[in-house]
Amino acid sequence: MNKYVKSVIENVKKKHANEPEFCQTVEEVLSSISPIVDKHPEYEKVDLLNRLVEPERMFTFRVAWMDDKGQWHTNTGYRCQFNGAIGPYKGGLRFQPNVYPGIIKFLGFEQIFKNSLTGLPIGGGKGGADFDPAGKSDAEIMRFCQAYMQELYKYIGPDVDVPAGDMGVGGREIGYLFGEWRKLKSTWQNGVLTGKGFPYGGSLNRPEATGYGAVYYLQEVLKHDKKNIKGTTIAISGFGNVAWGICKKAKELGAKVVTLSGPDGYIYDPNGVSTDEKVDYLLTMRASGRNKVKDYADKFKGVKFYPNQKPWGVKADVIMPAAMQNDVKMESAKLIVKNKIKYYVEVANMPTTNDALQYLMKSGLTVAPSKAVNAGGVSVSALEMSQNSERLIWTAEEVDKQLHHIMVNIYNNSVAAAKKYGFGYNLVAGANLAGFQKVADAMMAQGVF
């Protein structure tokens, strides 16, 4: 490993020892880009890597809101504008009780390279709050979103920073946030938030985009081995929007998703989430607010529920973790290898611990990284920005065609970058190399600041 790269990784680990998620993603990315740094000694001269791992700016603010009983609560809100070298900051908002600066930095750092891979002019950012929407009424969530936007609006805008949704922030929350933005700014700026509802500037296919993109990426991986996605069995985690999009597109292409998971455990459906009724029921489950995947097993015959377990011991052709970070640890990785699974396609942000990821790769699995696989969501968000700026509405077919094209390009560019720098068919290294090069070129061209 390049000495400069190694020193930056060590510096981050020392400086951010209490932020393990951020340290993990920095190490994973920088260790892959060492060959590029070898060829560019000027990066060390201008200290490009230490600038890359330091957010350009990060805001922390108080969010006070009232519950339905008249009790006031106080949460902490965040927005990290990590790197704007190739365009306005772009990245989601996450509302979860475990949100803290380390989570926001890790997500923002990943977003830099994910957005770069899309080929679209968007920089990397992320935000959120340590607020738990679970169990809250619509009115409580509305009041929280309004209070959050009363601080966030100072830092965002169509040509500055364009937030979107993430875990805990769906169409409902985006609607409340956008409504408060309009009230505060007394203006209609469609591009200030993405993931909006279709009637007020949203894009068709946005809710499905991350899942659709993940399946399109998987399709290219299978083509590399001269395999057809039709008839492929897929084990996934989660049952939210991303899982729903995966199930919907997999069904369309003839593949079969056989597992879903939630905080209460996982279900195994031997017939697959392969009918319109089953796919649509995922939306009902999400809207219920119960957050229990067992509801699926109770609804459909022949489906078994496994309480307090993860689906990584299931035999399938493809594993696609699509729930949350660090969901697959070494113990689970060993089960995956034991079951002789060939394809491991990350969908959630950093769902695999570094040691488990390296184990899977060394065991001969084809591993695809989340920053490439889940880029479909931000891609369609950027397409939404384009539609907003042009005051146009594209058809679902047009959006889907653009998304498919972007995902194929991401795959091809990752393969080419890995080959160019001597990594062979290594999709993890390729995504990091391809994403980094564009950002590094932009940073160098704009000088040191």
C-alpha positions in Angstrom: 0.0 0.0 0.0 1.2 3.5 -0.8 2.8 5.1 2.2 0.8 8.3 1.9 -2.5 6.3 1.7 -1.5 4.3 4.7 -0.7 7.4 6.7 -4.1 9.0 5.9 -5.9 5.8 7.0 -4.0 5.7 10.2 -4.6 9.4 10.8 -8.4 8.9 10.3 -8.5 5.9 12.7 -6.7 8.0 15.3 -8.7 11.1 14.9 -12.1 9.4 14.6 -11.6 6.4 16.9 -15.1 6.9 18.3 -16.6 6.8 14.8 -16.0 3.2 13.6 -18.4 3.3 10.6 -16.5 6.3 9.2 -13.1 4.7 9.8 -14.3 1.5 8.1 -15.5 3.1 4.9 -12.4 5.3 4.6 -10.1 2.3 5.0 -12.1 0.3 2.4 -12.1 3.1 -0.2 -8.5 4.3 0.3 -6.9 0.9 0.3 -8.4 0.3 -3.2 -7.1 3.6 -4.7 -3.5 3.1 -3.8 -2.5 2.3 -7.4 -3.8 5.6 -8.6 -1.9 7.5 -5.9 1.3 5.7 -6.9 0.9 7.2 -10.3 0.1 10.7 -9.0 2.7 11.9 -6.5 1.2 15.4 -6.8 -1.7 14.2 -4.7 0.5 14.0 -1.7 2.1 17.4 -2.4 -1.3 19.1 -2.1 -2.4 16.7 0.6 -5.5 15.7 -1.5 -6.4 12.6 0.5 -6.5 14.3 3.9 -8.7 17.0 2.3 -10.9 14.3 0.8 -11.6 12.6 4.1 -12.4 15.9 5.9 -15.9 17.3 5.2 -16.0 20.7 3.5 -18.5 21.6 6.2 -20.8 20.0 8.7 -23.8 21.5 10.5 -25.3 20.4 13.8 -28.5 21.9 15.1 -31.2 21.6 17.7 -34.6 20.3 16.7 -37.4 21.0 19.3 -40.8 19.6 18.6 -44.1 18.9 20.4 -45.8 15.5 20.6 -49.6 14.9 20.5 -49.8 15.2 24.3 -48.2 18.7 24.4 -44.9 17.4 25.6 -41.8 19.0 24.1 -38.8 16.9 22.9 -35.4 17.9 21.7 -33.4 16.0 19.1 -30.1 16.7 17.2 -30.1 17.4 13.5 -27.1 17.1 11.1 -26.1 17.9 7.6 -22.7 17.0 6.2 -21.7 18.7 3.0 -18.8 16.4 2.3 -17.5 17.2 -1.1 -18.8 19.5 -3.8 -16.0 19.2 -6.4 -18.3 17.8 -9.2 -21.6 19.4 -8.3 -24.0 20.5 -5.6 -24.0 18.3 -2.5 -26.5 15.4 -2.9 -27.5 12.8 -0.4 -30.3 11.6 1.8 -31.6 12.4 5.2 -31.8 9.6 7.8 -34.1 9.7 10.8 -33.1 6.9 13.2 -32.3 6.9 16.9 -28.7 5.6 16.2 -27.8 8.6 14.0 -24.7 10.5 15.3 -21.8 12.3 13.5 -20.0 9.1 12.7 -23.0 7.7 10.8 -23.5 10.9 8.9 -19.8 11.1 7.9 -19.6 7.5 6.8 -22.7 7.9 4.6 -21.5 11.2 3.3 -18.1 9.9 2.4 -19.7 6.9 0.6 -22.0 9.3 -1.2 -19.1 11.1 -2.8 -18.0 8.1 -4.8 -21.5 6.7 -5.5 -22.5 10.1 -7.0 -19.3 10.2 -9.0 -20.0 6.8 -10.4 -23.3 7.9 -11.8 -21.6 10.2 -14.3 -23.9 13.0 -13.2 -22.8 16.4 -11.8 -23.5 15.9 -8.2 -21.3 16.0 -5.1 -21.6 14.0 -1.9 -23.5 14.9 1.3 -25.7 13.4 3.9 -27.9 14.4 6.8 -30.4 13.3 9.4 -31.4 13.3 13.0 -31.5 11.0 16.0 -35.3 10.9 15.8 -37.3 7.7 15.6 -40.4 7.9 13.4 -41.6 4.5 14.6 -44.7 4.7 16.7 -45.2 8.5 16.0 -48.4 9.8 14.6 -48.6 11.7 11.3 -49.0 14.9 13.2 -45.9 14.3 15.3 -43.8 13.4 12.3 -45.1 16.6 10.5 -44.2 18.8 13.4 -40.7 17.2 13.7 -40.1 17.6 9.9 -41.2 21.2 10.1 -38.9 21.9 13.0 -36.0 20.2 11.3 -36.5 22.2 8.1 -36.6 25.5 10.1 -32.9 24.9 10.6 -31.9 22.9 7.5 -33.3 25.5 5.0 -30.4 27.9 5.8 -27.9 25.5 4.3 -29.6 24.0 1.2 -30.8 25.0 -2.2 -31.0 23.7 -5.9 -27.4 24.8 -6.7 -26.0 24.3 -3.2 -27.2 21.1 -1.5 -30.2 18.9 -2.5 -31.3 16.4 0.2 -33.4 13.3 -0.5 -34.9 10.5 1.6 -33.1 7.7 3.4 -34.0 5.3 6.2 -36.9 6.8 8.2 -37.5 9.5 5.5 -39.9 8.5 2.8 -42.4 10.3 0.6 -44.5 11.5 3.6 -41.5 13.1 5.3 -40.2 14.6 2.1 -43.7 16.2 1.6 -43.7 17.7 5.1 -40.1 19.0 4.6 -40.8 20.5 1.2 -44.0 22.2 2.5 -42.0 23.9 5.3 -39.3 24.9 2.8 -41.9 26.6 0.7 -43.4 28.4 3.7 -40.0 29.6 4.8 -38.7 30.7 1.4 -42.0 31.9 -0.1 -40.8 30.4 -3.4 -41.2 27.2 -5.5 -37.9 25.6 -6.1 -38.6 22.1 -7.2 -35.0 21.0 -7.1 -34.4 21.7 -3.5 -35.5 18.2 -2.4 -35.8 15.0 -4.4 -38.0 12.0 -3.7 -41.0 14.4 -3.9 -44.5 13.2 -4.7 -45.3 13.1 -8.3 -48.0 15.8 -8.1 -45.5 18.4 -6.9 -42.4 17.8 -8.9 -41.4 14.2 -8.2 -40.1 11.7 -10.7 -41.9 8.6 -11.8 -40.0 5.4 -10.6 -38.2 7.2 -7.8 -39.5 5.0 -5.0 -38.5 1.9 -7.0 -35.2 3.3 -8.3 -32.6 1.9 -5.8 -34.1 -1.6 -6.1 -34.5 -1.5 -9.8 -30.9 -0.3 -10.2 -29.6 -3.1 -8.0 -31.3 -5.7 -10.2 -29.9 -4.1 -13.3 -26.4 -4.2 -11.9 -26.9 -7.9 -10.9 -28.1 -8.6 -14.4 -24.7 -7.3 -15.7 -22.8 -9.4 -13.2 -24.6 -12.5 -14.3 -24.0 -11.7 -18.0 -20.3 -11.7 -17.3 -20.6 -15.4 -16.4 -23.0 -15.9 -19.4 -25.9 -16.5 -17.1 -29.5 -15.3 -17.4 -31.2 -13.6 -14.5 -34.4 -15.5 -15.3 -34.8 -18.4 -12.8 -32.3 -16.9 -10.4 -33.2 -17.2 -6.7 -32.3 -14.2 -4.5 -32.1 -13.9 -0.7 -32.4 -10.3 0.5 -32.8 -8.4 3.8 -35.3 -5.7 4.6 -38.9 -5.1 3.4 -38.9 -1.4 2.8 -38.8 0.6 -0.5 -35.5 -0.9 -1.6 -36.6 -4.4 -1.0 -39.9 -3.7 -2.7 -38.1 -2.3 -5.8 -35.8 -5.4 -5.9 -38.8 -7.8 -5.7 -40.8 -5.8 -8.3 -38.0 -5.7 -10.9 -36.8 -9.3 -10.2 -40.4 -10.6 -10.8 -40.6 -8.6 -14.1 -37.3 -10.2 -15.2 -38.2 -13.8 -14.1 -36.0 -14.0 -11.0 -37.4 -15.0 -7.6 -36.8 -13.2 -4.2 -37.2 -15.9 -1.5 -36.4 -14.0 1.8 -37.4 -10.7 3.5 -36.3 -9.5 6.9 -37.2 -7.1 9.6 -36.3 -6.3 13.3 -38.3 -9.3 14.3 -36.6 -11.9 12.1 -36.9 -13.1 8.5 -39.3 -15.0 6.3 -38.6 -17.7 3.7 -41.1 -17.9 0.8 -40.1 -20.9 -1.4 -42.5 -19.7 -4.1 -40.9 -16.2 -4.0 -42.3 -12.7 -3.7 -43.4 -13.3 -7.3 -47.0 -12.2 -7.6 -48.5 -8.7 -7.8 -50.4 -9.3 -4.6 -47.2 -10.2 -2.7 -45.2 -7.4 -4.1 -47.9 -4.9 -3.3 -48.3 -6.2 0.2 -44.8 -5.0 1.0 -46.2 -1.4 0.6 -49.0 -2.3 3.1 -46.5 -3.7 5.6 -44.4 -0.5 5.4 -47.4 1.8 5.7 -48.7 -0.1 8.7 -45.9 1.2 10.9 -45.7 -2.2 12.7 -42.2 -2.9 11.3 -42.8 -6.7 11.5 -41.9 -9.0 8.6 -43.9 -11.8 10.3 -47.0 -10.1 8.9 -46.0 -11.5 5.4 -45.8 -15.0 6.8 -49.2 -14.6 8.4 -50.7 -13.3 5.2 -49.4 -15.9 2.7 -49.6 -19.7 2.9 -46.4 -21.8 2.8 -44.2 -19.1 4.1 -42.1 -19.8 7.2 -41.1 -17.1 9.8 -37.8 -17.3 11.7 -37.8 -15.0 14.7 -34.7 -13.1 15.7 -32.6 -14.5 12.9 -31.1 -13.1 9.7 -31.5 -14.8 6.3 -27.9 -15.4 5.5 -28.0 -19.1 6.1 -30.5 -19.6 3.3 -29.4 -21.3 0.1 -29.9 -19.2 -3.0 -28.1 -18.1 -6.1 -27.5 -14.5 -5.0 -27.3 -12.8 -1.6 -28.4 -9.1 -1.6 -28.2 -7.4 1.9 -30.6 -4.5 1.5 -31.3 -3.3 5.1 -28.6 -1.5 7.0 -24.9 -1.1 7.7 -22.8 -3.9 9.2 -25.6 -6.3 8.9 -23.4 -9.1 7.6 -20.5 -10.0 10.0 -17.9 -12.8 9.9 -20.3 -15.4 11.3 -22.8 -14.7 8.5 -20.1 -14.6 5.9 -19.0 -18.1 6.8 -22.6 -19.4 6.4 -22.8 -17.8 3.0 -19.5 -19.4 1.9 -20.6 -22.8 3.4 -23.7 -22.7 1.3 -21.5 -22.3 -1.9 -23.2 -19.1 -2.9 -21.5 -17.5 -5.9 -22.8 -13.9 -5.9 -22.8 -11.4 -3.1 -24.3 -8.1 -4.1 -24.4 -5.3 -1.5 -27.4 -3.0 -1.7 -27.6 -1.2 1.6 -24.8 1.3 2.5 -21.8 -0.7 3.8 -23.9 -3.7 4.9 -20.8 -5.9 5.4 -18.0 -5.5 7.9 -14.5 -5.1 6.4 -13.3 -8.5 7.7 -16.4 -10.3 6.4 -16.1 -8.6 3.0 -12.5 -9.6 2.6 -13.4 -13.2 3.6 -16.1 -13.4 1.0 -13.8 -12.1 -1.7 -11.0 -14.4 -0.8 -13.4 -17.3 -0.7 -14.1 -16.8 -4.4 -17.4 -15.1 -4.4 -18.2 -12.3 -6.9 -18.7 -9.3 -4.7 -20.4 -6.1 -5.9 -20.1 -3.0 -3.6 -23.1 -0.9 -2.4 -21.7 2.4 -3.7 -22.1 1.0 -7.2 -25.1 -1.3 -6.8 -27.4 1.2 -5.0 -26.6 4.2 -7.1 -29.9 3.9 -8.9 -31.7 5.9 -6.2 -29.4 9.0 -6.4 -29.3 8.6 -10.2 -33.1 9.0 -10.5 -32.9 11.8 -7.9 -30.5 13.7 -10.2 -32.9 12.9 -13.1 -35.7 14.5 -11.0 -33.5 17.6 -10.6 -33.1 17.7 -14.4 -36.9 17.4 -15.0 -37.5 20.1 -12.4 -35.0 22.5 -14.0 -36.6 22.0 -17.4 -40.2 22.0 -16.1 -40.7 18.6 -17.8 -42.3 15.3 -16.7 -40.7 12.1 -18.2 -42.6 8.9 -18.6 -41.9 6.0 -16.4 -40.4 4.2 -19.4 -38.1 7.2 -20.1 -36.9 7.2 -16.5 -36.4 3.5 -16.4 -34.4 3.5 -19.7 -32.1 6.3 -18.3 -31.7 4.3 -15.1 -30.8 1.1 -16.9 -28.2 2.9 -19.0 -26.6 4.5 -16.0 -26.3 1.2 -14.1 -24.8 -0.5 -17.1 -22.2 2.3 -17.4 -21.4 2.1 -13.6 -20.8 -1.6 -14.0 -18.7 -1.3 -17.2 -16.6 1.6 -15.8 -15.9 -0.3 -12.6 -14.8 -3.4 -14.5 -12.5 -1.2 -16.8 -11.0 0.6 -13.8 -10.2 -2.6 -11.9 -8.6 -4.1 -15.0 -6.6 -1.0 -15.8 -5.0 -0.9 -12.3 -4.2 -4.6 -12.1 -7.1 -5.8 -9.9 -8.6 -8.2 -12.5 -12.4 -8.7 -12.2 -12.7 -6.9 -8.8 -15.9 -4.9 -8.7 -15.2 -3.5 -5.2 -11.8 -2.0 -6.2 -13.1 -1.0 -9.6 -15.9 1.1 -8.1 -13.6 2.9 -5.7 -11.0 3.6 -8.4 -13.6 4.8 -11.0 -15.4 7.0 -8.4 -12.2 8.4 -6.9 -10.5 9.4 -10.2 -13.3 11.8 -11.3 -13.4 13.5 -7.9 -9.6 13.8 -7.6 -9.3 15.3 -11.1 -12.0 17.9 -10.2 -10.3 18.7 -6.9 -6.9 19.1 -8.6 -8.3 21.4 -11.3 -9.9 23.7 -8.7 -6.9 24.3 -6.6 -6.2 24.0 -2.9 -8.8 25.5 -0.6 
